[in-house]
Amino acid sequence: LVVEMNAEEATNLSAALHAAVGLIKK
């Protein structure tokens, strides 16, 4: 899977992913 995105989108996606993982592991 190759996804092209700009830095802002990557940052937002990363932040959302970390937040989701935090909730799951809570």
mmCIF entry with sequence, helices, sheets and N, C-alpha, C, O atoms, coordinates in Angstrom:
data_MODEL
# 
_entry.id   MODEL 
# 
_entity.id                         1 
_entity.type                       polymer 
_entity.pdbx_number_of_molecules   1 
# 
_entity_poly.entity_id                      1 
_entity_poly.type                           'polypeptide(L)' 
_entity_poly.nstd_linkage                   no 
_entity_poly.nstd_monomer                   no 
_entity_poly.pdbx_seq_one_letter_code       LVVEMNAEEATNLSAALHAAVGLIKK 
_entity_poly.pdbx_seq_one_letter_code_can   LVVEMNAEEATNLSAALHAAVGLIKK 
_entity_poly.pdbx_strand_id                 A 
# 
loop_
_entity_poly_seq.entity_id 
_entity_poly_seq.num 
_entity_poly_seq.mon_id 
_entity_poly_seq.hetero 
1 1  LEU n 
1 2  VAL n 
1 3  VAL n 
1 4  GLU n 
1 5  MET n 
1 6  ASN n 
1 7  ALA n 
1 8  GLU n 
1 9  GLU n 
1 10 ALA n 
1 11 THR n 
1 12 ASN n 
1 13 LEU n 
1 14 SER n 
1 15 ALA n 
1 16 ALA n 
1 17 LEU n 
1 18 HIS n 
1 19 ALA n 
1 20 ALA n 
1 21 VAL n 
1 22 GLY n 
1 23 LEU n 
1 24 ILE n 
1 25 LYS n 
1 26 LYS n 
# 
_struct_asym.id          A 
_struct_asym.entity_id   1 
# 
_struct_conf.conf_type_id            HELX_P 
_struct_conf.id                      HELX_P1 
_struct_conf.pdbx_PDB_helix_id       AA1 
_struct_conf.beg_label_comp_id       ALA 
_struct_conf.beg_label_asym_id       A 
_struct_conf.beg_label_seq_id        7 
_struct_conf.pdbx_beg_PDB_ins_code   ? 
_struct_conf.end_label_comp_id       LYS 
_struct_conf.end_label_asym_id       A 
_struct_conf.end_label_seq_id        25 
_struct_conf.pdbx_end_PDB_ins_code   ? 
_struct_conf.beg_auth_comp_id        ALA 
_struct_conf.beg_auth_asym_id        A 
_struct_conf.beg_auth_seq_id         7 
_struct_conf.end_auth_comp_id        LYS 
_struct_conf.end_auth_asym_id        A 
_struct_conf.end_auth_seq_id         25 
_struct_conf.pdbx_PDB_helix_class    1 
_struct_conf.details                 ? 
_struct_conf.pdbx_PDB_helix_length   19 
# 
_struct_conf_type.id          HELX_P 
_struct_conf_type.criteria    ? 
_struct_conf_type.reference   ? 
# 
loop_
_atom_site.group_PDB 
_atom_site.id 
_atom_site.type_symbol 
_atom_site.label_atom_id 
_atom_site.label_alt_id 
_atom_site.label_comp_id 
_atom_site.label_asym_id 
_atom_site.label_entity_id 
_atom_site.label_seq_id 
_atom_site.pdbx_PDB_ins_code 
_atom_site.Cartn_x 
_atom_site.Cartn_y 
_atom_site.Cartn_z 
_atom_site.occupancy 
_atom_site.B_iso_or_equiv 
_atom_site.pdbx_formal_charge 
_atom_site.auth_seq_id 
_atom_site.auth_comp_id 
_atom_site.auth_asym_id 
_atom_site.auth_atom_id 
_atom_site.pdbx_PDB_model_num 
ATOM 1   N N  . LEU A 1 1  ? 0.859  -1.201 0.000  1.00 0.00 ? 1  LEU A N  1 
ATOM 2   C CA . LEU A 1 1  ? 0.000  0.000  0.000  1.00 0.00 ? 1  LEU A CA 1 
ATOM 3   C C  . LEU A 1 1  ? 0.884  1.236  0.000  1.00 0.00 ? 1  LEU A C  1 
ATOM 4   O O  . LEU A 1 1  ? 1.677  1.457  0.915  1.00 0.00 ? 1  LEU A O  1 
ATOM 5   N N  . VAL A 1 2  ? 0.730  2.033  -1.044 1.00 0.00 ? 2  VAL A N  1 
ATOM 6   C CA . VAL A 1 2  ? 1.514  3.264  -1.134 1.00 0.00 ? 2  VAL A CA 1 
ATOM 7   C C  . VAL A 1 2  ? 0.565  4.440  -1.156 1.00 0.00 ? 2  VAL A C  1 
ATOM 8   O O  . VAL A 1 2  ? -0.302 4.540  -2.025 1.00 0.00 ? 2  VAL A O  1 
ATOM 9   N N  . VAL A 1 3  ? 0.736  5.331  -0.192 1.00 0.00 ? 3  VAL A N  1 
ATOM 10  C CA . VAL A 1 3  ? -0.148 6.493  -0.115 1.00 0.00 ? 3  VAL A CA 1 
ATOM 11  C C  . VAL A 1 3  ? 0.682  7.760  -0.129 1.00 0.00 ? 3  VAL A C  1 
ATOM 12  O O  . VAL A 1 3  ? 1.590  7.941  0.682  1.00 0.00 ? 3  VAL A O  1 
ATOM 13  N N  . GLU A 1 4  ? 0.350  8.644  -1.080 1.00 0.00 ? 4  GLU A N  1 
ATOM 14  C CA . GLU A 1 4  ? 1.070  9.911  -1.150 1.00 0.00 ? 4  GLU A CA 1 
ATOM 15  C C  . GLU A 1 4  ? 0.281  10.968 -0.396 1.00 0.00 ? 4  GLU A C  1 
ATOM 16  O O  . GLU A 1 4  ? -0.915 11.144 -0.630 1.00 0.00 ? 4  GLU A O  1 
ATOM 17  N N  . MET A 1 5  ? 0.944  11.664 0.502  1.00 0.00 ? 5  MET A N  1 
ATOM 18  C CA . MET A 1 5  ? 0.264  12.715 1.244  1.00 0.00 ? 5  MET A CA 1 
ATOM 19  C C  . MET A 1 5  ? 1.291  13.757 1.654  1.00 0.00 ? 5  MET A C  1 
ATOM 20  O O  . MET A 1 5  ? 2.487  13.476 1.739  1.00 0.00 ? 5  MET A O  1 
ATOM 21  N N  . ASN A 1 6  ? 0.804  14.959 1.906  1.00 0.00 ? 6  ASN A N  1 
ATOM 22  C CA . ASN A 1 6  ? 1.743  16.001 2.311  1.00 0.00 ? 6  ASN A CA 1 
ATOM 23  C C  . ASN A 1 6  ? 2.035  15.886 3.798  1.00 0.00 ? 6  ASN A C  1 
ATOM 24  O O  . ASN A 1 6  ? 1.396  15.102 4.499  1.00 0.00 ? 6  ASN A O  1 
ATOM 25  N N  . ALA A 1 7  ? 2.985  16.655 4.277  1.00 0.00 ? 7  ALA A N  1 
ATOM 26  C CA . ALA A 1 7  ? 3.421  16.562 5.668  1.00 0.00 ? 7  ALA A CA 1 
ATOM 27  C C  . ALA A 1 7  ? 2.279  16.825 6.638  1.00 0.00 ? 7  ALA A C  1 
ATOM 28  O O  . ALA A 1 7  ? 2.159  16.148 7.659  1.00 0.00 ? 7  ALA A O  1 
ATOM 29  N N  . GLU A 1 8  ? 1.436  17.810 6.320  1.00 0.00 ? 8  GLU A N  1 
ATOM 30  C CA . GLU A 1 8  ? 0.334  18.150 7.236  1.00 0.00 ? 8  GLU A CA 1 
ATOM 31  C C  . GLU A 1 8  ? -0.627 16.980 7.368  1.00 0.00 ? 8  GLU A C  1 
ATOM 32  O O  . GLU A 1 8  ? -1.054 16.642 8.472  1.00 0.00 ? 8  GLU A O  1 
ATOM 33  N N  . GLU A 1 9  ? -0.968 16.362 6.242  1.00 0.00 ? 9  GLU A N  1 
ATOM 34  C CA . GLU A 1 9  ? -1.889 15.226 6.284  1.00 0.00 ? 9  GLU A CA 1 
ATOM 35  C C  . GLU A 1 9  ? -1.257 14.075 7.059  1.00 0.00 ? 9  GLU A C  1 
ATOM 36  O O  . GLU A 1 9  ? -1.929 13.403 7.841  1.00 0.00 ? 9  GLU A O  1 
ATOM 37  N N  . ALA A 1 10 ? 0.020  13.854 6.841  1.00 0.00 ? 10 ALA A N  1 
ATOM 38  C CA . ALA A 1 10 ? 0.716  12.767 7.535  1.00 0.00 ? 10 ALA A CA 1 
ATOM 39  C C  . ALA A 1 10 ? 0.723  13.017 9.037  1.00 0.00 ? 10 ALA A C  1 
ATOM 40  O O  . ALA A 1 10 ? 0.525  12.096 9.829  1.00 0.00 ? 10 ALA A O  1 
ATOM 41  N N  . THR A 1 11 ? 0.952  14.264 9.422  1.00 0.00 ? 11 THR A N  1 
ATOM 42  C CA . THR A 1 11 ? 0.978  14.613 10.845 1.00 0.00 ? 11 THR A CA 1 
ATOM 43  C C  . THR A 1 11 ? -0.391 14.405 11.472 1.00 0.00 ? 11 THR A C  1 
ATOM 44  O O  . THR A 1 11 ? -0.505 13.851 12.565 1.00 0.00 ? 11 THR A O  1 
ATOM 45  N N  . ASN A 1 12 ? -1.435 14.857 10.768 1.00 0.00 ? 12 ASN A N  1 
ATOM 46  C CA . ASN A 1 12 ? -2.798 14.709 11.292 1.00 0.00 ? 12 ASN A CA 1 
ATOM 47  C C  . ASN A 1 12 ? -3.149 13.232 11.420 1.00 0.00 ? 12 ASN A C  1 
ATOM 48  O O  . ASN A 1 12 ? -3.741 12.813 12.414 1.00 0.00 ? 12 ASN A O  1 
ATOM 49  N N  . LEU A 1 13 ? -2.780 12.442 10.407 1.00 0.00 ? 13 LEU A N  1 
ATOM 50  C CA . LEU A 1 13 ? -3.083 11.017 10.425 1.00 0.00 ? 13 LEU A CA 1 
ATOM 51  C C  . LEU A 1 13 ? -2.339 10.341 11.574 1.00 0.00 ? 13 LEU A C  1 
ATOM 52  O O  . LEU A 1 13 ? -2.899 9.505  12.282 1.00 0.00 ? 13 LEU A O  1 
ATOM 53  N N  . SER A 1 14 ? -1.076 10.711 11.747 1.00 0.00 ? 14 SER A N  1 
ATOM 54  C CA . SER A 1 14 ? -0.278 10.118 12.814 1.00 0.00 ? 14 SER A CA 1 
ATOM 55  C C  . SER A 1 14 ? -0.876 10.446 14.177 1.00 0.00 ? 14 SER A C  1 
ATOM 56  O O  . SER A 1 14 ? -0.964 9.583  15.050 1.00 0.00 ? 14 SER A O  1 
ATOM 57  N N  . ALA A 1 15 ? -1.284 11.698 14.352 1.00 0.00 ? 15 ALA A N  1 
ATOM 58  C CA . ALA A 1 15 ? -1.864 12.121 15.626 1.00 0.00 ? 15 ALA A CA 1 
ATOM 59  C C  . ALA A 1 15 ? -3.152 11.352 15.898 1.00 0.00 ? 15 ALA A C  1 
ATOM 60  O O  . ALA A 1 15 ? -3.395 10.913 17.022 1.00 0.00 ? 15 ALA A O  1 
ATOM 61  N N  . ALA A 1 16 ? -3.969 11.194 14.869 1.00 0.00 ? 16 ALA A N  1 
ATOM 62  C CA . ALA A 1 16 ? -5.236 10.482 15.021 1.00 0.00 ? 16 ALA A CA 1 
ATOM 63  C C  . ALA A 1 16 ? -4.969 9.015  15.364 1.00 0.00 ? 16 ALA A C  1 
ATOM 64  O O  . ALA A 1 16 ? -5.657 8.426  16.199 1.00 0.00 ? 16 ALA A O  1 
ATOM 65  N N  . LEU A 1 17 ? -3.964 8.438  14.711 1.00 0.00 ? 17 LEU A N  1 
ATOM 66  C CA . LEU A 1 17 ? -3.636 7.037  14.958 1.00 0.00 ? 17 LEU A CA 1 
ATOM 67  C C  . LEU A 1 17 ? -3.161 6.839  16.394 1.00 0.00 ? 17 LEU A C  1 
ATOM 68  O O  . LEU A 1 17 ? -3.578 5.898  17.069 1.00 0.00 ? 17 LEU A O  1 
ATOM 69  N N  . HIS A 1 18 ? -2.284 7.734  16.857 1.00 0.00 ? 18 HIS A N  1 
ATOM 70  C CA . HIS A 1 18 ? -1.787 7.624  18.228 1.00 0.00 ? 18 HIS A CA 1 
ATOM 71  C C  . HIS A 1 18 ? -2.928 7.782  19.226 1.00 0.00 ? 18 HIS A C  1 
ATOM 72  O O  . HIS A 1 18 ? -2.963 7.097  20.248 1.00 0.00 ? 18 HIS A O  1 
ATOM 73  N N  . ALA A 1 19 ? -3.860 8.682  18.930 1.00 0.00 ? 19 ALA A N  1 
ATOM 74  C CA . ALA A 1 19 ? -4.992 8.905  19.826 1.00 0.00 ? 19 ALA A CA 1 
ATOM 75  C C  . ALA A 1 19 ? -5.849 7.643  19.890 1.00 0.00 ? 19 ALA A C  1 
ATOM 76  O O  . ALA A 1 19 ? -6.296 7.241  20.965 1.00 0.00 ? 19 ALA A O  1 
ATOM 77  N N  . ALA A 1 20 ? -6.073 7.023  18.733 1.00 0.00 ? 20 ALA A N  1 
ATOM 78  C CA . ALA A 1 20 ? -6.895 5.818  18.677 1.00 0.00 ? 20 ALA A CA 1 
ATOM 79  C C  . ALA A 1 20 ? -6.215 4.688  19.451 1.00 0.00 ? 20 ALA A C  1 
ATOM 80  O O  . ALA A 1 20 ? -6.866 3.973  20.212 1.00 0.00 ? 20 ALA A O  1 
ATOM 81  N N  . VAL A 1 21 ? -4.921 4.534  19.257 1.00 0.00 ? 21 VAL A N  1 
ATOM 82  C CA . VAL A 1 21 ? -4.179 3.481  19.958 1.00 0.00 ? 21 VAL A CA 1 
ATOM 83  C C  . VAL A 1 21 ? -4.238 3.722  21.462 1.00 0.00 ? 21 VAL A C  1 
ATOM 84  O O  . VAL A 1 21 ? -4.363 2.782  22.246 1.00 0.00 ? 21 VAL A O  1 
ATOM 85  N N  . GLY A 1 22 ? -4.147 5.000  21.860 1.00 0.00 ? 22 GLY A N  1 
ATOM 86  C CA . GLY A 1 22 ? -4.205 5.329  23.275 1.00 0.00 ? 22 GLY A CA 1 
ATOM 87  C C  . GLY A 1 22 ? -5.538 4.920  23.877 1.00 0.00 ? 22 GLY A C  1 
ATOM 88  O O  . GLY A 1 22 ? -5.599 4.406  24.993 1.00 0.00 ? 22 GLY A O  1 
ATOM 89  N N  . LEU A 1 23 ? -6.616 5.157  23.117 1.00 0.00 ? 23 LEU A N  1 
ATOM 90  C CA . LEU A 1 23 ? -7.942 4.800  23.621 1.00 0.00 ? 23 LEU A CA 1 
ATOM 91  C C  . LEU A 1 23 ? -8.100 3.288  23.715 1.00 0.00 ? 23 LEU A C  1 
ATOM 92  O O  . LEU A 1 23 ? -8.682 2.771  24.668 1.00 0.00 ? 23 LEU A O  1 
ATOM 93  N N  . ILE A 1 24 ? -7.574 2.586  22.713 1.00 0.00 ? 24 ILE A N  1 
ATOM 94  C CA . ILE A 1 24 ? -7.698 1.128  22.686 1.00 0.00 ? 24 ILE A CA 1 
ATOM 95  C C  . ILE A 1 24 ? -6.926 0.503  23.848 1.00 0.00 ? 24 ILE A C  1 
ATOM 96  O O  . ILE A 1 24 ? -7.404 -0.433 24.488 1.00 0.00 ? 24 ILE A O  1 
ATOM 97  N N  . LYS A 1 25 ? -5.723 1.030  24.115 1.00 0.00 ? 25 LYS A N  1 
ATOM 98  C CA . LYS A 1 25 ? -4.889 0.459  25.172 1.00 0.00 ? 25 LYS A CA 1 
ATOM 99  C C  . LYS A 1 25 ? -5.314 0.926  26.556 1.00 0.00 ? 25 LYS A C  1 
ATOM 100 O O  . LYS A 1 25 ? -4.835 0.403  27.562 1.00 0.00 ? 25 LYS A O  1 
ATOM 101 N N  . LYS A 1 26 ? -6.208 1.903  26.614 1.00 0.00 ? 26 LYS A N  1 
ATOM 102 C CA . LYS A 1 26 ? -6.608 2.493  27.885 1.00 0.00 ? 26 LYS A CA 1 
ATOM 103 C C  . LYS A 1 26 ? -7.192 1.434  28.819 1.00 0.00 ? 26 LYS A C  1 
ATOM 104 O O  . LYS A 1 26 ? -7.585 1.751  29.942 1.00 0.00 ? 26 LYS A O  1 
# 
